[in-house]
Amino acid sequence: MTEFQKYIQRYLDLIPSENGLEELKRTEEKTVGIYSKLSEEQSFFAYAEGKWTLKELLLHLSDTERVFQYRILAFARGDKNELPSFDEENYAKNSYANDRSLNSLIAEYQSVRKSSQILLETLNSSVLNNTGIANGNEISVQTIGKLIVGHNVHHLNIIEERYLPVM
């Protein structure tokens, strides 16, 4: 197994079931449930110096999901261009998430998730095994769809383990 495969497997191993569309809905409900209970003040919390605030983390989920959506779309449509990586730290730094209301970030997350659901629901099953190169590594449409869920679960775990207990 390559280092890349090991890296993504840690996300895939977090997915509770094989029903990807159902897991998209569950992770959305859980994410929105946690964020909806936060006050605006709490959403500025970071569990350690240099770590993202809860607002930045939520926008990171939306940003990453958008990148994954584009990769799914490109590879499903047979695009053979190599797609670049993205620097999540740079994205967060330039997101200005902390300048926005918590409600606007929740609404954006929900819109991005709805878009993912529609994209994945409407893909023809014949393209799920299409592959392409992203970030220098070959990956399939189906795997990227699963990564949306696994990445979200990963960050939910961090919120539950590192943010919520010390707030």
Sequence and secondary structure as in RCSB ss.txt:
>XXXX:A:sequence
MTEFQKYIQRYLDLIPSENGLEELKRTEEKTVGIYSKLSEEQSFFAYAEGKWTLKELLLHLSDTERVFQYRILAF
ARGDKNELPSFDEENYAKNSYANDRSLNSLIAEYQSVRKSSQILLETLNSSVLNNTGIANGNEISVQTIGKLIVG
HNVHHLNIIEERYLPVM
>XXXX:A:secstr
  HHHHHHHHHHTT  SS HHHHHHHHHHHHHHHHHTS TTGGG  SSTTS  HHHHHHHHHHHHHHHHHHHHHH
HTT  S B    HHHHHHTT GGGS HHHHHHHHHHHHHHHHHHHHHS GGGTT EEEETTEEEEHHHHHHHHHH
HHHHHHHHIIIIIGGG 
